[in-house]
Every structure is written in structure tokens, then in C-alpha cells.
């Protein structure tokens, strides 16, 4: 898979941009603020329908414009499709394939798959749990696009339930609408448990599948490390029965399970739904007091830990707060490399985007990363100066500046 042509209209700093691309390595070289990252951000947006730099679409539209358009010709298995998304802040975005309008923009998901390495990756290690949850969910959707609908449903249910919790909490403090609010809340409890169980099961299975790739990648990018040094563990907001965790983690994704479990058995979603409902009931008073949902995948975390090195007794410490800057960077790189390897194992090379990442790495890590990704079908690199790009990634180069993208002779 690779992008053979990128066209932008009123996206970020570009009134227009038209960039021919191809398989192999393409580097965009330019000073900070010249728009080189905007180009790769646009391609990543087609993959996830979200930016790796900002949380909303509004900053993606050029100042003074009402909408932005990203259009890319994508080659997959020898066939070319033209994908387009129209960004309309405050309104619904629109998407097209070969000029045919799609019912929903999210139907583009899965048609382009990207893995982005960027300076922001350090927040995977040092940031809030929300960063790690998004990492998992983005990877889930890349592998199984229909899970974008599950994520959207869960977010909608969560917003509605939180609103009811606030109402019910106020009712408990003297309002006459307490009984009605609590009755309605029970319905949303069931929705939260059912949809949350599906998302939770998918995450558990994903972490189990990702774990060996993380260990292998960390061994490669960290000096003197072994593949047993790095560990990832899923931490749910409730105590899950070990038998359920083992069954879910040892399985393929829930999306691959039959619609109906064998007679007399419970599927993973059913077991997890029961566990979530029981915990919601147990935490009812706490939730009413605080006016917010305290149980569910939105409260979970991906725990990252490292061994203490040769001669240690097997004790592990969390990366956040204990790892050095170099170890933190190595772990962040390992998570991205593991994502790439897992996607590749599905049978299709994702597009690799290395966004200003070499400036953050020492010479040894630069060379290691470059050697690891050089054989990808398409690699897109951004750098402030050409010297930051390792020799292993020599390829086509574009100079970016003054609103122009010019291929280097």
C-alpha cells in the first residue's frame, strides 16, 4: 500500500498543494513552521480521520477558509482508488471514494493504514492514561474498522449517562425527579456495560497480541536490552475474573467470533457485560456523589513497565516516573514499531510516517530506527535539515518553504 499522489485545498497552511509520491522513501525537508508536517498529517488523517497533533478539526482548516479538502490516490494490490475527505468544522465531514459520496465519513477507515512516529510519542509513556487508551483504540480501528462505530457508540452512551448521573445526584440532594432519573439511569447502565464489554474484550485481545512485538522492538532499539525487559499490561477499572481475562486475551478479536456462541456457553462479551454491570452497581453511590461514570473502558490504562536489568530479581518498575529519558524514548519507539509489525502481520504494509522524530534521537537510535523501517513499502520522513535523515533512508526529497513543495534535483 502506498499513496501515489496527494492534493490539498485550504488544509493548514496550504491554499493548494499537489505532490506526486511513490513507493520507497520520500523526505520533506524544511525549517520549522514551513508546512512539512502538514503534508504527512493529511495522509495520516485519511487513515484515522483524526490528527496526531490536535484534538479537533478546526485548526486543520486554513485561516479564512470554511472547509478543507484532502485527496489522495492510494495504490493497493496494484489497484488505485482516489480517497477524499472534506473537513467542515462544526458540521459533518464528507468523504468520497472515486468521486462517489459515502454515507458516513468513517467508511474511509481501513482503506489507508498509517503508523506515525513523532515527538508527541513521548506522551504515550509520560502522559495521561487517555493517551494510551487512544493508542490502543486507534490500532483497533486500523485492524477492524467497524470498531469505530463501537467507539462512537460508547462515547455517546458515556455522555448521556454522565448527564443522568449529575441529574440523579442533584435529585438525591433534594429534587423531586430522583426516581425518574434513577430509573432512566438503569437503562444506560445496560448500554454502557454491553458496549463497554465489547471494547474491553477487543483491547484485552489486542494487548495480548501486541505484547511479544513490544518486547522484540524494545530489544532492538534499547542498548543492552532483552525482549523480556519491556512489558505491557492492561489495567481495567474493575477486578476481572482471571478465567475471563485468559479466555479473552488468548482468543482472536471479538470481532472475529461467531455472532452466536455455542449452546450452553457464554461469549466473552456476555461475561464482561455481567462483570461491568456488577461493578457499576457496587459503585453506584460513588458515581452519584461525583456525577461521573467511574466504571468502564474510559477509566482503563495500559501499564508500561521495565525490568531492572541483569541480576535483578524479576522486579519491574513503571516506565512513567522511573525510566530515564532514553529509556522512555526507546519504549515509545517500541510501541510504534510493535504496532507496525502487528499491522504488517495482517498481510498489508502500513505507510510509515517519521515526523521530525530523528531530531529527538541520538545517532545510534537514528541508525537503528532507519534500518528497521527502510524496507517498508512507503516511508514518509520530515526533517528540519537534510543531515538529520539517516543514509539508510536516502530517497526522493522535497524542499518545503514559502508555501511551496519542490522536488530536489
N, C-alpha and C positions, 0 to 999 in steps of 0.2 A: 504494500500500500504506500502511495506517495501522492503529494499534491504537485500537479504539473503547472498550475497557473493560479495566482492569487490576484483578485481585484477588490479594491476598497473604494467606497464612496462615503465621505464625511465620517470616517472612523478615526477616532482620536485626533491626531494632528494632521491627518491626510484628507484634503478635499477629494483627491483621487490618487490612486496608486495602482500600478499594473506591473506585476512581477512574474516573469517566467521562472519556473522552478523545475527540478528533476530529481531522479533518484541520486543517492550518494550524499555528500556533504555540501551544504551551502552556508556560508558565513556572511552575516551582516555586520559591517564594521562602521562605527561612528561614535562620536563623542556622546556623552550622556545628554539626554534631552533632545536628541535629533530624530527619534522615532523608530529606532531599530527594533526595540522590544514590541512596539505596536504591531509590527508585521507578524511576528510569531504568536503574539497574543490573539490575533484574529484567527489564525489557524487552530489554536487551542480552543477558542470559543466555539468553533464548529463542532469540536469533539464533545465538549461538556455543556455547552450553552451557558457558560459562566466564565468569568475571568479569573486567572490565578493571581491577579493584582488587586482587584477591587470587588466589593460585595454586591454592587448594583450596576445596572446597565447605563445609568445616566452619564457617568464620566467617559463612557466609550463613544459617545456621540460628539462630534466636533462642535466646539463652541459656536453658537449662532445657527446651527442646523437643527431640524426637527427629528431627523432619523438618520441612522447609519446602515450601510449595506456591506456585508461580507459575502464574497462569491469566490468559490474555489472549484477548479477542475480536479477531481480525485480519481486516480487510476488504481483499480483493484482487480487482480486476476486478469489483467490485460484489457479490462473494460473501463471506460471513462464515464463518470457522472458529474454533472455540474450541480453543486450544492450552494444554496443561497439562504442567508438569514437576514431579515430586515429588523433592526432594533428600533423599537418605538417606546422610549421611556414613559412610564405611566399608563401604557396601553399594552395589549398583547403583541408579542413579536410574531412575525410571519416567516414561514420557511417554504422553500421550493426545491424540488429536485427536477433537473432538466426543464425548468420553467413551469412545472406543474405545482400548484399550491397544495401544501399539505394541510390536513385538518388541524393539526397541532404542531407547533414548532418542535416539541420534544421527539417527534417521529424522525428527526435527523440523527438522534443519538444512536451510536453504534456504527454509523456509516464512515466516520473518521475516528481513529483512536490515536491519542497522543499521550506521551509521558513527558512532563516538564520538569527540568532541573532548574532551580532559580535560587537567588539569595534568600527568598522568603521560606525556603525549605527548612531553615533552622527553626522556624516556629513549630514544625512537626515535633521537634524534640523539646524545645523550651517553652512553647506556647500553651494555651489552654486546651483542655480536652476536646473542645469543639473543632480545633484544627485537625486532630487525629480522627475524630468521627467523620469529618468531611473527606479526609484522605481515604478512609475505608469505603464510604458511600460512593465517592466518585469512581473508585475502582470497580465496585459492584456494578454500577450502571454501565461502565465501559464493557464489562463482560456480559451483562444481562440487561439490555436497555429497558425492558419492561419495568424494572425496579425503580425507574424514575417516577413512574406513576405511584408506586408504593411509598416512596419518599414524600411525594407531594400530598398524598392522602394522609400520611402520618402527621405532617406539618399542619395540615388543615384541622385534623382532629385535635391536635395538641392546642392550637389557638382557641378552638371552641371550648375545649374542656377547661383551659385556664380561665377563660372568661366566666364560665359557670362556677368554678371554684371561688372566684372573687365574689360573685353574687351570693353563693351559698354561705361563704364565710361571713359576709355582711349580714345575711339573713339570720345566721346563728347569733349575731350580736344584737338582735332586736327587731329585724324586719319581718313582716308577715309572710314573705314569699319563700321562707326556708323550705317548707315541704315540697313545693313545686320545683325549686332549684335542685334539691337533692334527688328527687325522682328523675328529673331530666339528666342529672349527672350520671346516674346508673347506666343509662343508655350509652353515654360517651365513654364510660369505663370499659364497656364491652368492645366498642370500636377501637379504643386505644390498645387494649390487650390483644385483639385479633391482628390488627395491622402491625403493632409493635412486635408481636411474636414472629411475624414473617421477616421483618427487617432484622431482628435479633438473630434468628436462625441463619440468615444469609451471612451476617457478619461473623458469627462463630465459625461457620464453614470456611469463609474466606481467610480468616486469621490462621486456621489450621493449615490451609493450603499455602499460604504466604510464608509461614514460619521457616521452612528449610531454605527458601530463596533468600530470606533476610540474612540467615547465618552465613550462607555461601558468599553473599555480596559483601558483608562486613569483613569477612576474612580477606577478601580481595583488596578492599580499599583502606583498611586499617593496618598500620605497621605492627607486625608480630602477632596479629590476632589469629584465633582459630574460629572455625564456623560454629563452635559451641559457646563462644563468648557473648554473642548478641541473642537476645530473647525477646519475643513479643507475646503478650498475654492479654486476652480480652477480659475486662473487668465490667461486669454488669451492675446495674443499680439494685439488684436483688440477689439473694443467695439461690443459685440454680442447683437442682439435684445433679450430682456428678454423673449419674447414668444418662441424664438428658444431654448434658454437655458433651459427653463422649460420643453419644449417638449422632448428635448434630455435627460435631466437629469432624467425625470420621466419615461423614457422608459427602456426597456431592451437594451442590447448592439445592436449596429448597425448590428453586425454580425448575430443577430437573426431575423432581419427584412426581409420581403419578398423581392425578387430581384426587383420586380416592385411595386411601391406604387399604391394605389387605384387611379382610374381615376379622374383627376381634382385636385389631391393633390400633394404636394412636399414632398419627403422624407427628412430626416434630412441632409443627405449628400448634397442634392441639395441646401438647404437653406444656409448651412455653406459654400459651394463652392462659392455661389454668394457673401457672406459676405467677404470671403478671397480675391476674385478677386477684389472687390471694394476697399478694403484696400491696396492691392498691387498697384493698380492704383494710389491711393491717395499718397502713399509713394514712388512713382517711382523716383523722383528726389533725395530723401534722399538715396535710395539704390544705385543709380548710383554714387553719391558722395562718398559713403563709400565702394562700391564694395562688398556688402554683403547683403543677404536676411534678411530683418527686420521684416517680417510678416510670421507667421506660427507657428505650434506646437513646433518647435525648439526654440522659444523665450518665451514660456509659463512658468508658475510656479505653484506650489502647495503651497498656502499660509497656514501657520500653525499659529493659534492664541489661546490664553488662556484668560479666564475671569479673572477679578481682584480679585475674591474671594467674600465671604459673605458680603452683604451690599453694593456692588458696583452697579453702575447704568446701568450695562449691557455692559459697555465699554470693548473692547477686545484689547489686545496688541499682536504684533507678537512675536512668541516664540524666533526667532532669534534676539538677541540683548537685550531682556528684561527678558527672563526666567533665573532662576538660573540653576546651573549645574544639580542639582537633578531634576528639572522640565524638563529640556531638555532631560535627560536620560529617564524620565517617558514618555515623548511624543514619543521619538524614539521607546521605547518598545511598546507603544500603537499602533504605525503604524505597527509594525511587528505582534503583536498579532491580530490586526484587519485583516491583510492580511491572517493570518492562519484561523481565524474564517470565513472569506468570502469564502476562498477556501473550507473549511470544509462544508459550507452551500451548496456547489455544489454537495455534496454527496460522497466526497472521501478525506480521511485524508491525507494531505501532510506530508512528512517527515520533522521533526523539527530538526534543527541543531543549537546548542547553542555553538558557537565557542569562548571560552575564555571570555565569557560575565560575568560570576559570579565574576571574579576578579575586574570588574568595578563597581559592585553594593554593596550597604551596606547589612547588614544581613537581614533586613526586606524585601528589594526588592528581594533579592535572594530567600527567602522563598515564597514570593508571586508569582514570576515567576515560580518557581518549581511546586507549587501547581496547577497553571493554565495549565501547559503543561504535567503534569505527566500521564494523561490518553490518550495521543496521541498514535497512533498505533506504531510509531517508533520515538525515540528521540536519537539523537547522540550528545554527550557532549565532549568538550575538556577542559582541565584544567591543570594548571601547577602543582598543588598539589591536592591530593585527598580531603583535607579538604574544598576546595572551592566548591565541589559538594554537594548540599543540600541532606539531608536524603531522601526527597521525591523522589529523582532521583537515589536511590540505584538500581543497576542492574549489568549487566556484565561490567567488567572493563578490559581494555588493558593497559599495561605499554609500553610506546613508548620511545625508546632511542637507540643510537648507530646503527641506521638504522634498528632496529628490532621492531616488534609489537607482544607482548607476552601477552596472556591472563592470568590474575591474578588468582591464585588458589583460 
